[in-house]
Every structure is written in structure tokens, then in C-alpha cells.
Amino acid sequence: MTNPRSTAEPDLGGPVQRSLTDKLQAAFSPQQLQVINESHMHSVPPGSESHFKVLVVSEAFAGQNRVARHRAVNKAVAQELASAVHAFSMDALTPEEWQTRGGTTTPSPVCRGGSKSDG
């Protein structure tokens, strides 16, 4: 089961998920924020915080192209990306784009990686 975190949900997840959430909230003052730990979908130990998907809906992205938005998000969470986080995907949208999408995110692909014991 995923562990989504939006601005209205009390479940803060583990320390990496909380750090990502806090930094994205501070950097973008988003209208919608989801930080989803997808580690359980991969070949990692239970309780891992290594694979994340985020949704950031913010006016801060107005006038920015996709590359600029991704760079801004990556900069905000650079410390986590350089250490604990192995995989990171994102949707960085303006409120208008979020509404146009009907409030849905891009589904994550199924993990195609092998077990650490494969080799």
C-alpha cells in the first residue's frame, strides 16, 4: 500500500518522507502536495524510503517549462536525492494544469528491476 502525504493528511511517513514534504512545502507553498513512498514496489527491504513519487501543484510553476520545474524541485530536495533517495519521479503542475488533468497523476510504472540476489 502506498503512503501518500498531502497537505491535508496527518500521516507523515518516515524521516525521509517527512523531510521531502517539509522542503517541498517550504519551497513551493503548494495547493496540493503528495509525497508517496513507492519503495514497497521495488526490491528493497521492508520499511525502506528509497523510491518516491511526488505531486506538487503550485502557482510557483506558472511561466516555467517542465525542465525548469523539475530543476526547481530537484534543487529543493537535493540533499535527499544525494543520499537516501534512489528513485524520484514527479508531477510539477500549476493549479490550472492540475484542474485540466482532472486531479489525476501519471501512474508509476511497474518495477522491472531484479532482486539484489540476481546476478
N, C-alpha and C positions, 0 to 999 in steps of 0.2 A: 504494500500500500504506500502511495506517495505521501509526503508530508508537506503539503503546500502551506505557505505562510503569506497571507495577505495582510494589508494594513488593519483589517477588522478581526483577525483571528488571534486568539490568545496563545496557541501552541507555537513556541519559539524554536523548537528543534534543539539540535546540539550546538556547541560553541561556534563551529564554522558557519552553520546556517544563520545563527544569530548575528555573527559579525557581518556576513554578506548583507543581511537585512538592514542592520543599523547603518552601514555605509551607503547603501543604495537609497535608503530613506533620507539620510542627511544630504546626499549629493543632488538628488532629483526632486524631492518633495512630491513623490508620485501620487496620482489619484488612485492608482491600482498598483499593487506590488505583490508578486508571488515569487517566493524563493522555494523551489521544490527540490528536495534531495532525492535524486534518482539512483543513488548508489546501489540500492537493493536490486536494481535491474541488471547489474553487472557482476562480474566475477571478483567480488571483494568480500571481506569478512563482514558478518552482520554488524550493524551499527556504524558502518563507515560513513564518512562525509567527504566523498571524493568526486562525485558526479552531480552537477547541479544544472537545473534549468531555471531561468528567471524571466519574469514578465515585468517590465517597467513601463507604466503608462504615465507620461509626464509632458506638461507644456514645455519643459526644457528642451525637448527634441524638435520643437517647431523650427522649420527652416533648415534642419540638418539632414544630410543624406544618411543612408544606412551605415556607411563606413564610419562617418563622424560619430554617430550614435554609439556604435559598438566600441569605438576607441574611448569614448567618454565613460561608458560602463566599465570597460576593462581597466581604465585608469582608477576609477573609484574603488575597485576591489583588487588592485594589483598585488597587494600583499598575500591575499588568499590564493590568487592564481599562481603565484610564485612558490607557494608552499603546499598547502593541504589539498587544493583542488586539482584534480587530474583532467576532468572534462567539464566544459561550461558552455551552455547554449543560452541564447537569449532572444526575446522579442522586445524591442525598444520602440515604443509607439507613442504617437500623440493621442490625446483623448478622442479626437475625430477619427483617427485611423482605427482605434480600438472599437469605437462605435460602428464604423463601417464593416469591420470584421465580425460584428455581432457578438462581441465579447468572448471570442474563442482564440486559443493559441495554436501554434503549429504543433502537431503531435510529435513526440520523440520517437526516433527510430528504435527498432529492437536491437539490442546489443549483439554484434556479430563477432565479438572477441572470444577467444578461447580461455580455458581455465589456466591459471598460473602453473598448474601441473602439466599442461600440454607442452610438449617441447621436443 
